[in-house]
């Protein structure tokens, strides 16, 4: 029971395992160059992506992105890059990465990780998802952490630097959280490593870059914390959520049945602890509504997206986090009781209508 529940908790990728507690300070190093040695970050014994289905036990081939880039990266970059995303489909951090890849037209293969056994990522000492393997020519790199994946790939697309060099700008570091558990965080995770001309061309000014970074971090440090307490708010909602998770996840018949009922019960209880830990209101919907309206106010009435005429990385991050609730009662309530729906549908449409 305990091992099952431990695996099931990985399904919703609790933020506490992806980000530092507020007591642990974040390190941002200057843009002048990479910190740490490349060999400290180089992955070992990684499986090499190929063009055959990566997970034969799944029904059908792994899904691929079908939308092309709004930023029109050089064809030589995207055509030489082979990406494999290891994920839980219902994880908000994984959803963020998919939103980014889809919007930027980066083809990728998906490996759905079994959240209990996690055998698909046994090659990695880093045991959280998403994990992205990126092959560029003979170079194979492992990128960990959703925000690092997004920042590194965007830097690569804009600057044209080899991805092998780009990832050295985001070295891992160890810290101990308030529970006494060692955690891994990454330097510079919200920074794009661009020169002045590239930065000016992309943002038009420092304030736009600061705004994007601020709200990307907000999505990780606050918005994600609201997902589990809301989708597991009541026993009925918890059961409906796990019915969806089992249908979308990579479970066997027995595992699926256990996950649906035992997982729903476990996560209903865990959601109450999360509510207390994050100091949420008695009705956690109110925190979700407040967060959505705060985001809409930050976007403002004079632009369709925070990025202006097209979504920026903050738009894609917030959209990706919220998207995992689609089809659940919490999502319907969010659309009905806040001002976020027009913005949400605009991002959805921007991704769907990106040039193919």
N, C-alpha and C positions, 0 to 999 in steps of 0.2 A: 504493500500500500504506500509506504513512504517513498520507495524508489519510483513508483508510478507517479505519485503526486509531484515528486521532484522533477521528473521528466516533463510532466504536463505543464508545470509552471514555466518551463522554458518556452512553451508555445507562445506565450504573450510577452516574452522577452522583457521581464521587469527592468525598468530603468535603473534600478539600484545596481544591477550587474553590468550595466553598460556605461554608467557615468559615476563620477565621484560624488560622495555626499558633500553637502555644502561646507563641511568642515575642512575638506581637502582642497587646497587652493589649486586653481588651474594655472598651468604654465604656458605663456605665449612668448616665444623667442623671436628675435628680430628677423625680418625678411631677408637679411643680408646673406644668409647661407644656411645650409643644413646643420642640424645639431646631431651629434652622435655619429658613429662610424657605420658605413653601409653594411659591413659584415655583421654588425649586431642585429640587423633587421632582415638579413637575407633568409628566405625560407629554405627549409631542407626537406628533401624527400616528398615533394609535392606530386600529386597525380597530374599527368599531362592531359589537357583537354583534347578532344578529338571530335570528329564529325559524326560519329555514331551516337545513338542515344546513350546518355551518361548513366542512366539508372534503369537497366532493362526490366526490373521488377515493377516499374511504374507502368500504368496504362498509357500507351502513346508515347511519342517522343517528347523531350523537355520543351516547354514553351519558349518562344523566342519573341523578342521585341519586334514590332512591325512598323513603328513610326520612325520617321527620319528626323534629323536634327533641325532645330530652329536656328542654331548658331552656325550651321554649315561648316563643321570642322573639315580640314583638308581630307580629301578622299584617301590619301596615302596613310593618314593616321588611322582612320576607322577601319579601313580594309585590312590593315596589318595587325589589328588587335583582336584576339580571340578571348572572350570573357565567359567564365562559368561562375554562376551565382549559387552558393549553398545557402539555403534559406528554410524558414518556416513561412508558408504563404500568409498566415494570419498574424505574423509578427509586424508591429508598426515600423520597426527599424528596417526590416527587409522590404516593406512596402515603400519606404522612403527611397531606397536604392532603386527599386524597379521604376518608380515614378521618374527618377532622374535619367535612368538608362533609356526608358521609352521616349521621353521628351527630347533627348539628344540623339536619338536614332542610332544607338549603339546596340548591335545585335548581341545576344547573349543566350547561353544555355542555362537551364535551371536544374539543379539537383535538390529535390525536396528531402530534407533531413528528417529521419524518424526522431521525434523529440524525446523518446524514451531511451533507445539504444544509441542514437547518434553515430552509428557505424560509418555513415557517409563522410564524416569529418574526422575519422580516426587518424588521418595523416597529419592533423594539425594539433599542436600543443595548445593553441588558442581554441577554446571550446565553446565559444558563443557564435551565434549567427547574427548578421550575415557575414560570410566569408566570400571574398571574390578572388578567383584565380585569373590572372591576366597574362596572356602569352603574347609577346611582341617579338617576332622572329625567334631567335634561340633563347630569349630571356623570358623566364617564367617567374612571376611575382605573386605573392599572396598579400592581399590587402584585407585588413581587419577593421571593424568598427564602421558603422554606416556613414558617419560624418567624415571620417578619413577617406573612405572609398569615394564619396562624392567630391570632396575637396581635391583629392589627388587626380581624379579623372578630369575634373573641370580644368585644373591647372594644366594637365597634359593636352587637352583639346585647345585651350587658348594659346599656350606658349609654344607648343610643339616640342617641348623637352622630352627626352626619353623617359618613359614611365619608370624605368629602373632608377633614374636619378631623382625623379619627382618624389618617390616614396621615402627617400632619405630625409625629406623635410618634415616628416611626421613620425618621429621615433617614439616607441613605446616607453612608458615609465611606470614604475611600481609605486603603490602607496597602500596604506592600510585604512579602511573605512571605519566608521564608528562601531561596527560590530566586531572589529578586530580581524576582519578578513582582508587578505591581500587582493588588490584589484589592479587591473591594467588600464591605464589611460594613455592618451596619445597627445603629444605636443602639437600645437598649431592646428587642431582639427577643424577649426572654422575658417582658417586662412586659406586664400588662394595665393600661391607663390608666383607672383607676376612682377615684371618690372614696371616702372612708372608709366611707360607708354601703353602697355597692355592693360594696366589697371585703369588708366584714364579712358581707354577705348571701351572697356567693359562696363565701368560704373559711371563715368562722367564726373566723379567727385568722391571725396573721402566719406561724405555723409551717407551716400548710398551704400558704400561697402560696409560701413559700421552698422547701418540699419539691417542689412542682410545677415551679418554675423550675429547680431543681437537676437534676431528672431529665429534663426536656426538653432541657437543655443536654447532659447525659450522652448522650442518644440521638444528638444531632448530633455531639458531639466524640469519642465512643468507639464506641458501638454500630454506627454506620454504617460505620466503618473495618473492621469484622469481616466485612461481607457479601461483598465481592469476594474476599478471600483464601479464604473458605470455599466459595463457589459455583464458583470456578475452581481449586480445590485440586489437582486431578489433570487430566490431559488428557481423561479420560472425563467428568468432571464439567463441565469447561469446554465440551465439545461439547454435552452435555445442556442446559447453561444457555443456550447460544446458539441451540440448536434452539427452546427456549421463547421466547427474546427475539425471534427472527425470526417465530415464529408470532403473537406478541402485538403486535409493532411494525409500523410503517408502511413496509414494504420492498417494492420491486419484485421480480420473479422473479430477475433477475440479481444485484441488490443483496443479496437474501436469501441466495442461494447463497454469494456472496463473504463476507457477514457471518458466516454459520454457521461456515465452516471457517477463514478467515483471522482472523476475530474471536476464535474460540475459541483459536487458537494464540497470538495476540497477548496476549489477556487472561490466559492461563495464565502467560506470562512476566512480564507486568506484575504479576500477583498476588504473584509471588515478591518483587518489589521493594517492594510494599506491605507484605508481611510483615516485611521488614527495616526499612522506614521506621518502622513502628508498633511495632517490638520485640515481635512476636508469638512465641509458642512454636513449637517445631518442628512440632508438630501443632496447626494453627490451630483445630481443633475445640475444643481445651481452652479457648482464650480465649473462644470463643462460649459454651461451657457455663458457664464462670465468670461471664460477663456476665449470662446468663439467670438463674442462681441468685442472683446479687447483686440483680438486680431483684426476684425473687420474695421474697427476704428483706426488701427495703425495703418492699414492699407489706404483708408480714406475714400472720399467720394470722387476725387478728381483723376483717379487712375484705375484701370481694371484689375491690375495686379500690383503687388509691392514692387515688382520689377519694372513697372511702367506698362508698356504695351505688350509685354510677354512675361510669363512667370520667371522669377529668379529662383535662386536656390532656397530661399526662405519659403516662397510660395509652394515649391515642390515638397519641401519637408513637412509643412503643416498639412498639405493635402494628403501626402503619403501616410501620415500618422492617423488622420481621421478616416481614411478610406477603409481601414481594417474593420470598422464598425458597420459598413454597408450591409444591409439586409437584417440588421438587428434593431431591436426596439430603441436602443440608445441613439442610433443614427437617425431614425425617423423623428424622435423627439428633438434632436439637435437641429434638424432641418426645419422643423415646425415652430420652434420656440426661440430661434435666434435669427440674426440677420446674415448668416454665413452662406446660405444656399446660393445666391447669385454668384458670389465669388467662387464657391466650390464648383459649380457647374461650368464656370468660365475656364477654370484650370482643367477640368475633365475634358472639355471641348478642345482646348489648346493642345492637349496631348493626342486626342483622337484625330484631330485635323492637321497635325504636323505633316509636312510634305513626306511622301513615301518614296 
